[in-house]
C-alpha cells in the first residue's frame, strides 16, 4: 500500500471514530457506557499482556477522555450573554485542552517504550579514545576528588581515557576580581585543584573569562582534546566502573550516533521526598522521565542530552560549533541542533552514575526555574515546529518536552477556578450533579487509571499534581519573565551538599500558607452556602468537592515546604562488600552495610564486639578491590556510634582526612559494583495501586498542614523570645532610670544656653 493510500485509510478511520465518539446520548447511557469501559480497563489490566493489550487499554481509556472533552465543549460553557462567566469558563476549558494535548502526546511517545539489548564487550584495541569533562564552579574539593577518582577508575584502557577538570571557579577573570577576598579565594582554589589533579592523574583546565556558562566552559575544553568521544559528568555525578563498557559501543554500531544518554540517579532525596519521608519507598520524581519517557523518546530517535551522564561524538559537536549556548539549557539545545542535522541519539536505561540533587526547597525551585526558562527559550528562539531537518515525530517529541513546562499556568487555573463560583457565584461551567458523575467523575477515574497503568511503578497516584503545584506557584512568574524577554535569563549554579541542622519553614513557604488558608476558607463558605443558602444547587457541591481536592494538594504542599532537619550531609549507598578493619594491632574481617563520601557502616559481629570500641577511636579499613586501580591502599576511620547489639549491631565510622590516592579506594568501594544502584531503585519501584496511593495522599493533605503550622508557631515563638531578650528589662528600677534620663535630657538645652552666655561674656 502506498503512503498516500495509507494516509487516506488512516484519515477515513479517524473520521469514522470521531463521528462515533461524538454521538449524543442520554446522561444515564453515558454513565453506563463509561462504567462499562472502566470494567473493561480493569479486565485488561488484570488479564491482558503484551503490546496489543496495552494499546487496547489506551484506546478504551481515550474513548472516555474524548467523550468528556466533547461534552465540555458542547454542553458546559456558560452562555455568551454572561461575558464574565463565559470568559472564565473559556479559560478553564482551554487549560483542560492543554492537559489533553500533553496526555495525547505522552500516549503517542510512551505507547511502546524501547528496550535496548545489552552491548557485547568490545576488544580494547577497538575502543575509541575518550575525554571525560567534569565542569566545576564552586563545588567542594572532596566532591571533585571523588568524581575524578571514580572517572579514572572506570573499566577502560588507561591509555585511551583522559579526565579533564574544567574549573570555572578559578578563571583569570575570577583570580583578578576587584574584590581582593574573592580574587584570593579563586587563586587558592586554582592552586589547590591543580595539585589535586596532578595527584589523581587528571588534567586541570580553566579559561580567561566566565562566558556562556557551562556550554562556554566545555567549548573551551573542546579546543584542547583529540579524542573521538566526549563524556560529560556534572561535578557531583560520579560514574560507576562499568559506565563506558555499557555505553561506548553504540557509537561503533551507528556512525551517525551523536549521543548516548544514561539516566540520572541521586543518592539523596529532593526536598519534597525528604520532607514527606518517601525517599526509600517512593520512586523519585525524575524516574518517570528516565524510566519511561526517555525510552519512549528513544523509539522515535528523540531522546536528548540531559547535561550529564552522557557521551557525545566530538565530530558531531564540531558540525554545530560545539555545545549550544544561546539558552540556559545547553544540553537540550545541543541535542536539538544535532537532531536537526540528521544525527541520531541512543538512550541506555541503566543507572550508571550516582549524583546529588538540591536539598532545600529554595534551591530546588531555583533549579526548576532554570529548566523551565531554558526550555521556553528554545521554544521561542528555535521553535521545533519550524526547525528544518527534524522528522515529524521529532518535532512532536521536542514540542512535548518544551510545552510540558507550561504546566504552572493551567495548574494555577485549576487551583483557583472553583473560588470564582464559591465566593462570587460565577458559573464557570454549566452542569448538574448527574452529568458531573457521568462525565467528569468517570473521566477522572479513567485518567487516574491510565496514568497508573503507564507509570505506576515509577510514579505514585497524585504525586505529579503535587510536584506541579509546588513548582507552579513560582514558575508561573519565571514563564512570564522569559516570554517578556527570551534572551534575558542567565545560568545559575544549583546549590547542593547543604546541611540542615534543625526543622524549619522554607523561606518560600508563605505563599503556600496563604493559598491553603484561602482554600480552607472557600471550603467553609461552600459548605455553608450549600447547606443553608436558598437557591444554591448541586453545582456548589461539585465545586466544593473540587476545592476539597485542591485543598488536599495544598495541604501536602505545606509538608513539602516544612523542611525537616538533615544533619548528615553525605547520602549513603547500600553495598555488599567485605574488608579488613585494623584497630591498633588487631585485624578483623568485616561486612559493610552502606557507604558514603563521609563514612561507612559495618555490620555487627562477635569480633567487632570484642574490640570494645570507644567514640573517637581511630583505625584503617582495607577493602577487597573490584577494580584494577586500587591495590594496597586503605581508608582512615574514626568510630562515631553504635546502634543495636551483637550480630544485629551497626557500627558507624567516619572517614578521616584523606590523601588524594585514598579517593581511589573510596571510588572502588562506592562505584565498582554497578548493580548496587539498580538494586536500590528496584526496592522502591513497586506498583502503588490507585486506592492505596490515594489514601496516602489524603493522609498527607490532612497531617502535613498540622506539622507545617507547628513549625510556624515554633518560629513565631522563637522570634518573640529573641525580641524579649533584646528588649530592655521591664523593672521598676528601669522605669526610674528612664525617668531620670528624660529629666536630664529636658535640662540639657538650658545648660547649653547657659554655657553659651558664659562663653560670650
C-alpha positions, 0 to 999 in steps of 0.5 A: 500500500502506498503512503498516500493510500495509507494516509487516506485509510488512516484519515477515513478511520479517524473520521469514522471514530470521531463521528462515533465518539461524538454521538449524543446520548442520554446522561444515564447511557453515558454513565453506563457506557463509561462504567462499562469501559472502566470494567473493561480497563480493569479486565485488561489490566488484570488479564491482558499482556503484551503490546496489543493489550496495552494499546487496547487499554489506551484506546478504551481509556481515550474513548472516555477522555474524548467523550468528556472533552466533547461534552465540555465543549458542547454542553458546559460553557456558560452562555455568551450573554454572561461575558464574565462567566463565559470568559472564565469558563473559556479559560478553564476549558482551554487549560483542560485542552492543554492537559489533553494535548500533553496526555495525547502526546505522552500516549503517542511517545510512551505507547511502546517504550524501547528496550535496548539489548545489552552491548557485547564487550568490545576488544580494547584495541577497538575502543575509541579514545575518550575525554571525560569533562567534569565542569566545576564552579564552586563545588567542594574539593572532596566532591571533585576528588571523588568524581575524578577518582571514580572517572579514572577508575572506570573499566577502560584502557588507561591509555585511551581515557583522559579526565579533564577538570574544567574549573570555572571557579578559578578563571583569570577573570575570577583570580583578578576580581576587584574584590581582593577576598574573592580574587584570593579565594579563586587563586587558592582554589586554582592552586589547590585543584591543580595539585589535586589533579596532578595527584589523581592523574587528571588534567586541570583546565580553566579559561580567561573569562566566565562566558556562556556558562557551562556550554562556554566552559566545555567549548573551551575544553573542546579546543584542547582534546583529540579524542573521538568521544566526549563524556560529560559528568556534572561535578557531583555525578560520579560514574560507576566502573562499568559506565563506558563498557555499557555505553561506548559501543553504540557509537561503533554500531551507528556512525551517525550516533551523536549521543548516548544518554544514561539516566540520572540517579541521586543518592539523596532525596529532593526536598519534597521526598525528604520532607514527606519521608518517601525517599526509600519507598517512593520512586523519585520524581525524575524516574518517570522521565528516565524510566519511561519517557526517555525510552519512549523518546528513544523509539522515535530517535528523540531522546536528548542530552540531559547535561550529564551522564552522557557521551557525545561524538566530538565530530558531531559537536564540531558540525554545530560549533560545539555545545549550544549556548544561546539558552540556559539549557545547553544540553537540550539545545545541543541535542536539538541542533544535532537532531536537526542535522540528521544525527541520531541519539541512543538512550541506555536505561541503566543507572550508571552514575550516582549524583546529588540533587538540591536539598532545600526547597529554595534551591530546588525551585531555583533549579526548576526555574532554570529548566523551565526558562531554558526550555521556553527559550528554545521554544521561542528562539528555535521553535521545533515546529519550524526547525528544518531537518527534524522528522515529524515525530521529532518535532512532536517529541521536542514540542512535548518536552518544551510545552510540558513546562507550561504546566504552572499556568493551567495548574494555577487555573485549576487551583483557583477556578472553583473560588470564582463560583464559591465566593462570587457565584460565577458559573464557570461551567454549566452542569448538574450533579448527574452529568458531573458523575457521568462525565467528569467523575468517570473521566477522572477515574479513567485518567487516574487509571491510565496514568497508573497503568503507564507509570505506576511503578515509577510514579505514585497516584497524585504525586505529579499534581503535587510536584506541579503545584509546588513548582507552579506557584513560582514558575508561573512568574519565571514563564512570564519573565522569559516570554517578556524577554527570551534572551534575558535569563542567565545560568545559575549554579544549583546549590547542593551538599547543604546541611540542615541542622534543625526543622524549619519553614522554607523561606518560600513557604508563605505563599503556600500558607496563604493559598491553603488558608484561602482554600480552607476558607472557600471550603467553609463558605461552600459548605455553608452556602450549600447547606443553608443558602436558598437557591444554591444547587448541586453545582456548589457541591461539585465545586466544593468537592473540587476545592476539597481536592485542591485543598488536599494538594495544598495541604501536602504542599505545606509538608513539602515546604516544612523542611525537616532537619538533615544533619548528615550531609553525605547520602549513603549507598547500600553495598555488599562488600567485605574488608579488613578493619585494623584497630591498633594491632588487631585485624578483623574481617568485616561486612559493610552495610552502606557507604558514603563520601563521609563514612561507612557502616559495618555490620555487627559481629562477635569480633567487632564486639570484642574490640570494645570500641570507644567514640573517637577511636581511630583505625584503617579499613582495607577493602577487597578491590573490584577494580584494577586501580586500587591495590594496597591502599586503605581508608582512615576511620574514626568510630562515631556510634553504635546502634543495636547489639551483637550480630544485629549491631551497626557500627558507624565510622567516619572517614578521616582526612584523606590523601588524594590516592585514598579517593581511589579506594573510596571510588572502588568501594562506592562505584565498582559494583554497578548493580548496587544502584539498580538494586536500590531503585528496584526496592522502591519501584513497586506498583502503588495501586490507585486506592492505596496511593490515594489514601496516602495522599489524603493522609498527607493533605490532612497531617502535613498542614498540622506539622507545617503550622507547628513549625510556624508557631515554633518560629513565631515563638522563637522570634518573640523570645529573641525580641524579649531578650533584646528588649530592655528589662521591664523593672521598676528600677528601669522605669526610674532610670528612664525617668531620670534620663528624660529629666536630664535630657529636658535640662540639657538645652538650658545648660547649653544656653547657659554655657553659651552666655558664659562663653560670650561674656 
